[in-house]
Amino acid sequence: MFIAVSLAILITMGLALARALVGPTTYDRIAAVNMFGTKTVLLIAVLAFLAGRTDLLDIALVYALINFISVIAALKLITQGNCHSSGEDEREVEKREGE
């Protein structure tokens, strides 16, 4: 049963990787990379269960958090063109350029 689940996750990861490479838009590619990361977390969790090692679940959770933060950063970079935390830095640059 768990082998079938692992194979299904691997097939889904392959399809997500194909979508990330061929995706027509940037947002499709980012969604595919996010799905690939989510499936990686699921695969780590299944393997941790099969091996009886609960410490791998902590690694899966950390990987999920890193995946989430990186997708948010990529989306912000694409939509706004920068990763600044506030618009204050942009105003300072514009002020210096105006002088």
N, C-alpha and C positions, 0 to 999 in steps of 0.2 A: 504494500500500500504506500509506504513512504518513498519507495523507489519510484513509483509511478508519479507521485507528487513532485519529487525532485526532477524527474524528466520533464514534466509539464512546465515547471518553473524555468528550466533551462531552455526549452523551446520558446517560451514567452520572452525570455531574455534575448534570444536570437532574433525574434521578430522585432523587439524594441530596438535592438542594435541596427537592424536593417532600416527601420523607420528613422533612426537618428542619422544614418548616412544618406538616405534618399529623400527625407522629408522635404516637401515643397516649400515650407516656410521655416523661419527660425523658431517660431513658437512650437511648431510640430517637433522640431529637433530637441528643444528643451524639454518638452513633455515626454519625449521618448527617453531622454537621458534620466529624467526623474523616475520614469517607470522602471528603467533598468536598475537604478539604485534601490528602488523599493523591492524589486524581485531579488536583488542581491541580499537584502536584509532577510527576506523570507527564506532564501536558500541557506543562509547562515543559521537561521533559527531551526530549520528542519535538520540540518546536519548536526547542530548542537544537541537536538533531541535524540537523534539516532546514536550519537556517540556518548550520550549521558553526561555531557560537559556543560554545566549551566554557566560557566564563565564566558562562553562564547556568546551568550545572550547579551551580556554587557557590551561586547564588541559590536554586535548587531545594532543595539540601541545608539551607540556613539556614531556608527556609520549612518544611521537614519537621520540623526541630527545634522551631521556634516552634509548629507545629501540635501536636506531641506534648506539649510542656510546657503549652500552654493547655488541652488536653483533660484532662490529669492535674489541673491546678488547678481546672477546672470540676467534675470528679468529686469532688475533695476538698471543694470548697465545698458541693456538694449533699449529700454524705454526712455531713459533719461540721458544716456550717454556718459554718465559718470557714476561713481560709487561714493560720493561725499555724503556725509550724514546730514548736512544741512545746506541751504543755499547761501550761507554766510561766506563761504570760501569763494563762491562764484562772484559775489558782489565785490569782494576785495580785489579780485583779478580784474574785473571790469573797471573798477575805480583806478587801478594802476595803469591800465591800458588807456584810459581817458586822459591821463595827465601828460 
